[in-house]
Amino acid sequence: MNTLFYSLVLLAGILLVVAYLTWLERKFAGRMQSRIGPQRVGKPWGLLQPIADGAKLLVKEDIIPQATDKTAYNLAPIVVILATTLVFVTIPLGKSVVLVDLNVGVLFILAISSLALIGIFMAGWGSANKYAILSAMRGVNQLISYEIPLVLACLVPVILAGSMKLSSIVLAQSKVWFIFYPFLGQIAFLIFLVSALAEANRIPFDITEAESELIAGYTVEYSGMKFAFLWLAEYIHLLAVSLVGSILFLGGWNGPWLPSGLWLALKTLLLFLLILWIRWSLVRIRLDQILALSWKVLFPLSLATLILAGGWSFIF
């Protein structure tokens, strides 16, 4: 019963945080573009806008086109949001604040998050729409290409810490964060960030939802809460990326004076704002450029960094 209670509390907390991450992005984008952003619902800063958006999507009609594969179409949003949410089961949110502290926590996160690829393909195929199918095929191509450098980049902190357990990786950074390791930390973090952005379909890698080419991509036939699930999954994935990045490279909850949970929250917020800054500063690149960046640059660079990390660990 305790595990079930903590799981429900964790799920509610994730949904609440993610709802206000959407508000934060809209305000952040507004400031970058000399706009105000949401302000009318919940004055003075529009703080109730996420609740209004959720209520609107909740009461919208659920329209299912006749030609859809209804099984794949209806299951896809559930698969995507489950794959992104289950990542938080093993992420420590502070000292001893974790649902399940697995010995293979990094492996679990990489494995379970990749299942979102299946949900994206189900959404595109089940929609029976040419734009959606093309978007899903692009997504499969892109996610598989960037999964390899992402895994190799995540293995660098694993080798330096000598463990796949996330709490052990944080403890190994009690003196020096892995991002400050000469060359190894900076290159591995850069590869992790770029690969994670590509897996999250964020600009400049949002080729699966390129509205100028594919209208809304694999979500084009979705409405109501099914669309909301796909939309929420993207922000849940970004939150997970920010948390995992702060744990693997920025020392997790390590820091002076402040409580451990607050340090982790500040580092996660910093990474999330960095992702927003990239998203609202750059433009979309072509699909061939995306794949060339992965296979010609990130893959050999991540492999070389992993080999150097192994040599560093062996020598020192």
C-alpha positions as CSV (number, residue, x, y, z in Angstrom):
1,M,0.0,0.0,0.0
2,N,2.9,2.4,0.8
3,T,4.4,1.8,-2.7
4,L,1.0,2.4,-4.3
5,F,0.5,5.6,-2.3
6,Y,4.0,7.0,-3.1
7,S,3.5,6.0,-6.8
8,L,0.3,8.1,-6.9
9,V,1.9,11.0,-5.2
10,L,4.8,10.8,-7.7
11,L,2.5,10.7,-10.6
12,A,0.4,13.6,-9.4
13,G,3.6,15.6,-8.7
14,I,4.9,14.9,-12.2
15,L,1.7,16.0,-13.9
16,L,1.5,19.2,-11.8
17,V,5.1,20.1,-12.6
18,V,4.7,19.3,-16.3
19,A,1.6,21.4,-16.5
20,Y,3.5,24.4,-15.2
21,L,6.5,23.7,-17.4
22,T,4.2,24.5,-20.4
23,W,3.4,27.8,-18.7
24,L,7.1,28.4,-18.1
25,E,7.9,27.8,-21.8
26,R,5.2,30.2,-23.0
27,K,6.4,32.9,-20.6
28,F,10.0,32.2,-21.5
29,A,9.3,32.4,-25.3
30,G,7.2,35.6,-24.8
31,R,10.2,37.3,-23.1
32,M,12.6,36.2,-25.8
33,Q,10.2,37.6,-28.5
34,S,9.3,40.8,-26.6
35,R,5.8,39.5,-25.8
36,I,3.9,39.0,-22.5
37,G,2.8,35.4,-22.7
38,P,-0.2,34.0,-20.7
39,Q,-1.6,36.7,-18.4
40,R,-5.5,36.7,-18.5
41,V,-6.3,33.4,-16.7
42,G,-5.0,33.8,-13.1
43,K,-3.8,37.3,-13.0
44,P,-1.3,38.9,-12.8
45,W,0.9,36.2,-14.4
46,G,-1.6,33.8,-16.0
47,L,-0.8,31.1,-13.4
48,L,-4.1,29.3,-14.0
49,Q,-3.5,29.0,-17.7
50,P,-2.3,25.3,-17.5
51,I,-5.5,24.4,-15.6
52,A,-7.6,26.2,-18.2
53,D,-5.8,24.3,-21.0
54,G,-6.3,21.0,-19.3
55,A,-10.0,21.6,-18.7
56,K,-10.5,22.7,-22.3
57,L,-8.9,19.5,-23.7
58,L,-10.8,17.4,-21.2
59,V,-14.2,18.5,-22.5
60,K,-13.3,18.5,-26.2
61,E,-14.9,15.9,-28.4
62,D,-12.9,12.8,-29.2
63,I,-13.1,12.4,-32.9
64,I,-11.9,9.1,-34.5
65,P,-11.6,9.0,-38.3
66,Q,-13.3,6.0,-39.9
67,A,-10.2,4.7,-41.7
68,T,-8.0,4.4,-38.6
69,D,-6.7,1.2,-37.1
70,K,-8.6,1.7,-33.9
71,T,-6.5,-0.6,-31.7
72,A,-3.2,1.1,-32.6
73,Y,-4.8,4.5,-32.7
74,N,-6.3,4.3,-29.2
75,L,-3.3,2.6,-27.6
76,A,-0.6,4.8,-29.0
77,P,-1.1,7.8,-26.5
78,I,-1.1,5.3,-23.6
79,V,2.1,3.6,-24.7
80,V,3.9,7.0,-25.2
81,I,2.9,8.5,-21.9
82,L,3.6,5.2,-20.0
83,A,7.1,5.0,-21.5
84,T,7.9,8.5,-20.5
85,T,6.4,8.4,-17.0
86,L,7.9,5.0,-15.9
87,V,11.3,6.6,-16.2
88,F,10.7,8.5,-12.9
89,V,10.3,5.2,-11.0
90,T,14.1,4.9,-10.6
91,I,15.1,8.6,-10.6
92,P,16.2,9.8,-7.1
93,L,14.7,13.2,-6.3
94,G,17.0,13.7,-3.3
95,K,18.8,11.7,-0.7
96,S,16.7,8.5,0.0
97,V,13.8,10.0,-2.1
98,V,13.4,7.4,-4.7
99,L,10.7,4.9,-5.5
100,V,13.0,2.1,-6.6
101,D,16.8,2.6,-6.5
102,L,17.8,0.0,-9.1
103,N,21.3,-1.3,-9.4
104,V,20.8,-0.9,-13.2
105,G,19.0,2.4,-13.0
106,V,20.7,4.0,-16.1
107,L,20.0,0.9,-18.2
108,F,16.3,0.9,-17.1
109,I,15.9,4.6,-18.0
110,L,17.5,4.1,-21.5
111,A,15.4,0.9,-22.1
112,I,12.0,2.2,-21.0
113,S,12.3,5.6,-22.6
114,S,13.0,4.0,-26.0
115,L,9.6,2.3,-25.9
116,A,8.1,5.7,-26.7
117,L,9.3,5.0,-30.3
118,I,6.8,2.2,-30.5
119,G,3.9,4.5,-29.4
120,I,4.9,7.1,-32.0
121,F,4.9,4.6,-34.8
122,M,1.6,3.2,-33.6
123,A,0.1,6.7,-33.6
124,G,1.3,7.4,-37.2
125,W,0.3,4.0,-38.6
126,G,-3.0,3.8,-36.7
127,S,-4.0,7.2,-38.0
128,A,-4.1,5.9,-41.6
129,N,-3.0,9.4,-42.7
130,K,-0.1,9.9,-45.2
131,Y,1.3,12.9,-43.2
132,A,1.1,10.9,-39.9
133,I,2.7,7.8,-41.4
134,L,5.6,9.9,-43.0
135,S,6.0,11.6,-39.6
136,A,6.2,8.3,-37.8
137,M,8.8,6.9,-40.2
138,R,10.9,10.0,-39.8
139,G,10.5,9.6,-36.0
140,V,11.7,6.0,-36.1
141,N,14.7,7.0,-38.3
142,Q,15.7,9.9,-36.1
143,L,15.2,8.2,-32.7
144,I,17.1,5.1,-33.7
145,S,20.0,7.2,-35.1
146,Y,20.3,9.2,-31.9
147,E,19.7,6.4,-29.4
148,I,23.3,5.1,-30.0
149,P,25.2,8.3,-29.2
150,L,22.9,8.9,-26.3
151,V,23.6,5.5,-24.7
152,L,27.3,5.9,-25.2
153,A,27.3,9.4,-23.6
154,C,25.3,8.0,-20.6
155,L,27.9,5.3,-20.2
156,V,30.7,7.8,-19.6
157,P,29.4,8.7,-16.1
158,V,28.7,5.0,-15.5
159,I,32.3,4.2,-16.1
160,L,33.6,7.1,-14.1
161,A,31.4,6.2,-11.1
162,G,31.8,2.4,-11.5
163,S,28.1,1.9,-11.2
164,M,24.8,2.1,-13.0
165,K,22.9,3.0,-9.8
166,L,21.9,6.6,-10.0
167,S,22.4,7.3,-6.3
168,S,25.9,5.9,-6.6
169,I,26.7,8.1,-9.6
170,V,25.6,11.1,-7.5
171,L,27.7,10.1,-4.6
172,A,30.7,9.7,-6.9
173,Q,30.4,13.4,-7.7
174,S,30.5,14.6,-4.1
175,K,33.9,16.3,-4.8
176,V,33.9,17.0,-8.5
177,W,30.9,16.9,-10.9
178,F,31.5,14.8,-14.0
179,I,30.9,17.8,-16.3
180,F,34.1,19.3,-14.9
181,Y,36.3,16.3,-15.9
182,P,38.8,17.5,-18.5
183,F,37.4,17.0,-22.0
184,L,35.5,13.8,-21.1
185,G,32.8,15.6,-19.1
186,Q,32.1,18.4,-21.5
187,I,32.0,16.3,-24.6
188,A,29.9,13.6,-23.0
189,F,27.4,16.2,-21.7
190,L,27.2,17.9,-25.1
191,I,26.5,14.6,-26.9
192,F,23.9,13.8,-24.2
193,L,22.1,17.1,-24.6
194,V,22.0,17.1,-28.4
195,S,20.9,13.4,-28.5
196,A,18.2,14.0,-25.9
197,L,16.9,17.0,-27.8
198,A,16.7,14.9,-30.9
199,E,14.9,12.1,-29.1
200,A,12.4,14.6,-27.6
201,N,11.7,16.0,-31.1
202,R,12.6,19.5,-30.1
203,I,13.8,22.3,-32.4
204,P,16.1,22.1,-34.3
205,F,15.2,18.3,-34.5
206,D,11.4,18.6,-34.7
207,I,11.3,17.0,-38.1
208,T,8.6,14.6,-37.1
209,E,6.2,17.5,-36.3
210,A,7.3,19.9,-38.9
211,E,4.1,21.9,-39.3
212,S,5.3,23.5,-42.6
213,E,5.6,20.0,-44.1
214,L,3.5,17.6,-42.1
215,I,1.0,19.9,-40.5
216,A,1.0,18.3,-37.0
217,G,2.9,15.1,-37.8
218,Y,1.8,11.9,-36.1
219,T,-0.6,13.8,-33.9
220,V,-2.6,15.2,-36.8
221,E,-5.7,12.9,-36.4
222,Y,-5.8,13.2,-32.6
223,S,-8.1,15.4,-30.5
224,G,-9.3,15.8,-26.9
225,M,-7.4,13.9,-24.2
226,K,-5.6,11.6,-26.6
227,F,-3.9,14.6,-28.1
228,A,-3.3,15.9,-24.5
229,F,-1.5,12.6,-23.6
230,L,0.8,12.9,-26.6
231,W,1.4,16.6,-25.8
232,L,2.1,15.9,-22.1
233,A,4.5,13.0,-23.0
234,E,6.8,15.5,-24.7
235,Y,7.1,17.7,-21.6
236,I,7.4,14.7,-19.3
237,H,10.3,13.5,-21.5
238,L,11.9,16.9,-21.3
239,L,11.6,16.9,-17.5
240,A,13.1,13.4,-17.4
241,V,16.0,14.6,-19.6
242,S,16.7,17.5,-17.4
243,L,16.6,15.4,-14.2
244,V,18.8,12.6,-15.7
245,G,21.3,15.2,-17.1
246,S,21.6,16.9,-13.7
247,I,22.2,13.6,-12.0
248,L,24.7,12.1,-14.5
249,F,26.7,15.3,-15.1
250,L,25.9,18.1,-12.6
251,G,26.3,16.2,-9.3
252,G,22.6,15.6,-8.7
253,W,21.6,16.9,-5.2
254,N,25.2,17.6,-4.2
255,G,25.8,21.2,-3.1
256,P,26.4,23.4,-0.1
257,W,24.0,25.0,2.4
258,L,20.7,24.3,0.6
259,P,18.6,21.1,1.0
260,S,19.5,18.2,-1.4
261,G,16.1,18.3,-3.1
262,L,16.3,22.0,-3.8
263,W,19.8,21.6,-5.3
264,L,18.5,19.0,-7.7
265,A,15.4,21.1,-8.6
266,L,17.6,24.2,-9.4
267,K,20.0,22.1,-11.6
268,T,17.0,20.5,-13.4
269,L,15.4,24.0,-13.9
270,L,18.7,25.3,-15.3
271,L,18.9,22.4,-17.8
272,F,15.2,22.9,-18.8
273,L,15.8,26.6,-19.4
274,L,18.8,25.8,-21.5
275,I,16.6,23.5,-23.6
276,L,14.0,26.3,-24.0
277,W,16.7,28.7,-25.0
278,I,17.9,26.4,-27.7
279,R,14.4,25.7,-28.9
280,W,13.5,29.4,-29.2
281,S,16.8,30.5,-30.8
282,L,17.5,28.0,-33.6
283,V,15.6,26.9,-36.7
284,R,14.8,23.4,-37.9
285,I,17.4,21.6,-39.9
286,R,16.9,19.1,-42.7
287,L,16.4,15.4,-42.2
288,D,19.7,14.6,-44.1
289,Q,21.6,17.0,-41.9
290,I,20.0,15.5,-38.8
291,L,21.2,12.0,-39.7
292,A,24.6,13.2,-40.9
293,L,25.1,14.9,-37.5
294,S,24.3,11.7,-35.7
295,W,26.2,9.1,-37.7
296,K,29.2,11.2,-38.9
297,V,29.8,13.4,-35.9
298,L,28.1,12.3,-32.6
299,F,28.6,8.5,-33.0
300,P,32.4,8.5,-33.6
301,L,32.8,11.2,-31.0
302,S,30.8,9.4,-28.4
303,L,32.7,6.2,-29.1
304,A,36.0,7.9,-28.7
305,T,34.9,9.6,-25.5
306,L,33.7,6.3,-24.1
307,I,37.1,4.7,-24.8
308,L,38.9,7.6,-23.2
309,A,36.6,7.4,-20.1
310,G,37.5,3.7,-19.8
311,G,41.2,4.5,-20.0
312,W,40.8,7.3,-17.5
313,S,39.0,5.0,-15.1
314,F,41.7,2.3,-15.5
315,I,44.6,4.6,-14.9
316,F,43.3,6.8,-12.1
